[in-house]
Amino acid sequence: MPTDSENRNQLELGLPTGRRKPHVEPVTPELIRIIRRKPTLLASWNFAQDFAELEDKEVYDPLQVDSSHWTKIGKGTASPPADERFTRYFDIVENEFPLIWLAENRGYDWTTIRKHQSNEQKRIAEQDQEIRDLRRTLALMLEAQRK
């Protein structure tokens, strides 16, 4: 007769079969202050995952990092991956907390750092500015005609 353990299917860690969506919030000045108070880059790395409310397995599996190595990374006895997986980490946790910590720690204001715009985004921004300028010119011309 099979034992209880032989009858049981191996349970997953309560994780859904698909990738679970991480907890995400806008980066507010208060959140930046919390991140800035982290004592090290490692602490901000761990906070990024904790804030996203993701289990270790939900992060190390898509990064293809061994679970024991991931544990060492979290404890600071191993370094995070130094290849494309480093930046993929930010996509998985869906926040930039380690980058925010690093920028703030080096004396940069995170709120003024902008991502590069694509050519299309630049063209749209230029056209938006041109439309604002034309509207302002038209309003001045109409105002002058009324006088």
C-alpha atoms as a printed R data frame, in Angstrom:
    type eleno elety resid chain resno      x      y       z
1   ATOM     1    CA   MET     A     1  0.000  0.000   0.000
2   ATOM     2    CA   PRO     A     2  1.441  3.417  -0.960
3   ATOM     3    CA   THR     A     3  2.359  5.844   1.795
4   ATOM     4    CA   ASP     A     4  0.849  9.311   2.118
5   ATOM     5    CA   SER     A     5  3.975 10.877   0.680
6   ATOM     6    CA   GLU     A     6  3.863  8.572  -2.336
7   ATOM     7    CA   ASN     A     7  0.206  9.495  -2.976
8   ATOM     8    CA   ARG     A     8  0.788 13.209  -2.862
9   ATOM     9    CA   ASN     A     9  1.648 15.096  -5.985
10  ATOM    10    CA   GLN     A    10  4.522 17.459  -5.601
11  ATOM    11    CA   LEU     A    11  3.042 20.848  -4.850
12  ATOM    12    CA   GLU     A    12  4.226 24.019  -6.456
13  ATOM    13    CA   LEU     A    13  5.116 26.855  -4.118
14  ATOM    14    CA   GLY     A    14  1.650 28.318  -4.530
15  ATOM    15    CA   LEU     A    15  2.760 30.115  -7.672
16  ATOM    16    CA   PRO     A    16  0.404 30.287 -10.620
17  ATOM    17    CA   THR     A    17  1.480 28.486 -13.767
18  ATOM    18    CA   GLY     A    18  1.903 31.773 -15.645
19  ATOM    19    CA   ARG     A    19  4.134 34.593 -14.519
20  ATOM    20    CA   ARG     A    20  2.508 36.528 -11.691
21  ATOM    21    CA   LYS     A    21  2.329 40.287 -12.094
22  ATOM    22    CA   PRO     A    22  4.540 42.094  -9.566
23  ATOM    23    CA   HIS     A    23  3.230 44.804  -7.275
24  ATOM    24    CA   VAL     A    24  3.958 48.152  -8.951
25  ATOM    25    CA   GLU     A    25  3.477 51.723  -7.745
26  ATOM    26    CA   PRO     A    26  4.575 55.076  -9.125
27  ATOM    27    CA   VAL     A    27  7.925 56.289  -7.841
28  ATOM    28    CA   THR     A    28  6.992 59.104  -5.489
29  ATOM    29    CA   PRO     A    29  9.347 61.396  -3.565
30  ATOM    30    CA   GLU     A    30  8.528 59.395  -0.420
31  ATOM    31    CA   LEU     A    31  9.455 56.126  -2.134
32  ATOM    32    CA   ILE     A    32 12.719 57.690  -3.331
33  ATOM    33    CA   ARG     A    33 13.467 58.685   0.294
34  ATOM    34    CA   ILE     A    34 12.833 55.075   1.395
35  ATOM    35    CA   ILE     A    35 15.127 53.740  -1.329
36  ATOM    36    CA   ARG     A    36 17.803 56.329  -0.515
37  ATOM    37    CA   ARG     A    37 17.815 55.179   3.128
38  ATOM    38    CA   LYS     A    38 18.844 51.652   2.116
39  ATOM    39    CA   PRO     A    39 22.445 51.252   3.294
40  ATOM    40    CA   THR     A    40 23.793 49.414   0.222
41  ATOM    41    CA   LEU     A    41 23.095 48.615  -3.412
42  ATOM    42    CA   LEU     A    42 22.426 45.035  -2.294
43  ATOM    43    CA   ALA     A    43 19.779 46.239   0.157
44  ATOM    44    CA   SER     A    44 18.071 48.175  -2.639
45  ATOM    45    CA   TRP     A    45 18.331 45.088  -4.916
46  ATOM    46    CA   ASN     A    46 16.571 42.970  -2.288
47  ATOM    47    CA   PHE     A    47 14.041 45.739  -1.591
48  ATOM    48    CA   ALA     A    48 13.137 45.848  -5.299
49  ATOM    49    CA   GLN     A    49 12.075 42.197  -5.186
50  ATOM    50    CA   ASP     A    50 10.373 42.537  -1.785
51  ATOM    51    CA   PHE     A    51  8.433 45.594  -2.971
52  ATOM    52    CA   ALA     A    52  7.328 43.696  -6.082
53  ATOM    53    CA   GLU     A    53  6.021 40.984  -3.731
54  ATOM    54    CA   LEU     A    54  7.712 38.269  -5.780
55  ATOM    55    CA   GLU     A    55  9.035 35.022  -4.368
56  ATOM    56    CA   ASP     A    56 12.646 34.109  -5.105
57  ATOM    57    CA   LYS     A    57 11.579 31.428  -7.589
58  ATOM    58    CA   GLU     A    58  9.567 34.005  -9.553
59  ATOM    59    CA   VAL     A    59 12.777 35.945 -10.099
60  ATOM    60    CA   TYR     A    60 15.600 33.420 -10.366
61  ATOM    61    CA   ASP     A    61 13.723 31.055 -12.706
62  ATOM    62    CA   PRO     A    62 13.180 33.593 -15.520
63  ATOM    63    CA   LEU     A    63 16.753 34.801 -15.011
64  ATOM    64    CA   GLN     A    64 18.010 31.214 -15.226
65  ATOM    65    CA   VAL     A    65 19.989 31.570 -12.013
66  ATOM    66    CA   ASP     A    66 20.434 28.574  -9.737
67  ATOM    67    CA   SER     A    67 18.380 28.828  -6.521
68  ATOM    68    CA   SER     A    68 21.403 28.363  -4.252
69  ATOM    69    CA   HIS     A    69 23.297 31.063  -6.146
70  ATOM    70    CA   TRP     A    70 20.247 33.351  -5.862
71  ATOM    71    CA   THR     A    71 20.272 32.847  -2.093
72  ATOM    72    CA   LYS     A    72 23.948 33.838  -2.018
73  ATOM    73    CA   ILE     A    73 23.196 36.944  -4.100
74  ATOM    74    CA   GLY     A    74 20.482 37.951  -1.617
75  ATOM    75    CA   LYS     A    75 22.890 37.512   1.300
76  ATOM    76    CA   GLY     A    76 25.696 39.390  -0.436
77  ATOM    77    CA   THR     A    77 28.071 36.422  -0.655
78  ATOM    78    CA   ALA     A    78 27.724 36.335  -4.466
79  ATOM    79    CA   SER     A    79 27.265 39.078  -7.039
80  ATOM    80    CA   PRO     A    80 24.206 39.563  -9.223
81  ATOM    81    CA   PRO     A    81 24.682 38.466 -12.832
82  ATOM    82    CA   ALA     A    82 26.915 40.810 -14.787
83  ATOM    83    CA   ASP     A    83 25.369 40.040 -18.174
84  ATOM    84    CA   GLU     A    84 21.993 40.847 -19.777
85  ATOM    85    CA   ARG     A    85 20.258 39.157 -16.824
86  ATOM    86    CA   PHE     A    86 21.206 42.149 -14.673
87  ATOM    87    CA   THR     A    87 18.927 44.429 -16.688
88  ATOM    88    CA   ARG     A    88 16.284 41.721 -17.154
89  ATOM    89    CA   TYR     A    89 15.976 41.706 -13.351
90  ATOM    90    CA   PHE     A    90 14.436 45.199 -13.573
91  ATOM    91    CA   ASP     A    91 11.920 43.952 -16.143
92  ATOM    92    CA   ILE     A    92 10.924 41.084 -13.851
93  ATOM    93    CA   VAL     A    93 10.466 43.141 -10.672
94  ATOM    94    CA   GLU     A    94  9.103 46.036 -12.765
95  ATOM    95    CA   ASN     A    95 10.941 48.731 -10.852
96  ATOM    96    CA   GLU     A    96 14.281 50.493 -10.996
97  ATOM    97    CA   PHE     A    97 15.050 50.653  -7.263
98  ATOM    98    CA   PRO     A    98 18.734 49.634  -7.451
99  ATOM    99    CA   LEU     A    99 19.289 52.233 -10.187
100 ATOM   100    CA   ILE     A   100 17.457 54.858  -8.143
101 ATOM   101    CA   TRP     A   101 19.588 53.998  -5.114
102 ATOM   102    CA   LEU     A   102 22.790 54.192  -7.148
103 ATOM   103    CA   ALA     A   103 21.876 57.527  -8.791
104 ATOM   104    CA   GLU     A   104 20.799 59.091  -5.489
105 ATOM   105    CA   ASN     A   105 23.831 57.674  -3.649
106 ATOM   106    CA   ARG     A   106 26.130 59.243  -6.254
107 ATOM   107    CA   GLY     A   107 24.460 62.645  -5.792
108 ATOM   108    CA   TYR     A   108 22.110 62.605  -8.806
109 ATOM   109    CA   ASP     A   109 18.462 63.612  -8.635
110 ATOM   110    CA   TRP     A   110 16.566 60.580  -9.884
111 ATOM   111    CA   THR     A   111 13.527 62.682 -10.824
112 ATOM   112    CA   THR     A   112 15.503 64.657 -13.423
113 ATOM   113    CA   ILE     A   113 17.071 61.659 -15.143
114 ATOM   114    CA   ARG     A   114 15.164 60.829 -18.304
115 ATOM   115    CA   LYS     A   115 15.195 57.848 -20.623
116 ATOM   116    CA   HIS     A   116 16.302 58.481 -24.187
117 ATOM   117    CA   GLN     A   117 13.487 59.174 -26.600
118 ATOM   118    CA   SER     A   118 13.065 57.262 -29.845
119 ATOM   119    CA   ASN     A   119 13.134 59.262 -33.077
120 ATOM   120    CA   GLU     A   120  9.351 58.984 -33.250
121 ATOM   121    CA   GLN     A   121  8.978 60.257 -29.680
122 ATOM   122    CA   LYS     A   122 11.302 63.181 -30.458
123 ATOM   123    CA   ARG     A   123  9.320 64.010 -33.615
124 ATOM   124    CA   ILE     A   124  6.030 63.941 -31.692
125 ATOM   125    CA   ALA     A   125  7.477 66.187 -28.960
126 ATOM   126    CA   GLU     A   126  8.754 68.648 -31.592
127 ATOM   127    CA   GLN     A   127  5.365 68.685 -33.333
128 ATOM   128    CA   ASP     A   128  3.595 69.217 -30.007
129 ATOM   129    CA   GLN     A   129  5.875 72.181 -29.311
130 ATOM   130    CA   GLU     A   130  5.266 73.577 -32.800
131 ATOM   131    CA   ILE     A   131  1.486 73.295 -32.280
132 ATOM   132    CA   ARG     A   132  1.767 75.136 -28.934
133 ATOM   133    CA   ASP     A   133  3.871 77.859 -30.589
134 ATOM   134    CA   LEU     A   134  1.372 78.245 -33.457
135 ATOM   135    CA   ARG     A   135 -1.550 78.437 -31.037
136 ATOM   136    CA   ARG     A   136  0.256 81.076 -29.011
137 ATOM   137    CA   THR     A   137  1.011 83.066 -32.187
138 ATOM   138    CA   LEU     A   138 -2.599 82.775 -33.368
139 ATOM   139    CA   ALA     A   139 -3.897 83.905 -29.974
140 ATOM   140    CA   LEU     A   140 -1.577 86.943 -30.050
141 ATOM   141    CA   MET     A   141 -2.665 87.821 -33.604
142 ATOM   142    CA   LEU     A   142 -6.345 87.550 -32.694
143 ATOM   143    CA   GLU     A   143 -5.747 89.654 -29.584
144 ATOM   144    CA   ALA     A   144 -3.984 92.315 -31.685
145 ATOM   145    CA   GLN     A   145 -6.873 92.410 -34.193
146 ATOM   146    CA   ARG     A   146 -9.406 93.020 -31.419
147 ATOM   147    CA   LYS     A   147 -7.570 96.122 -30.218
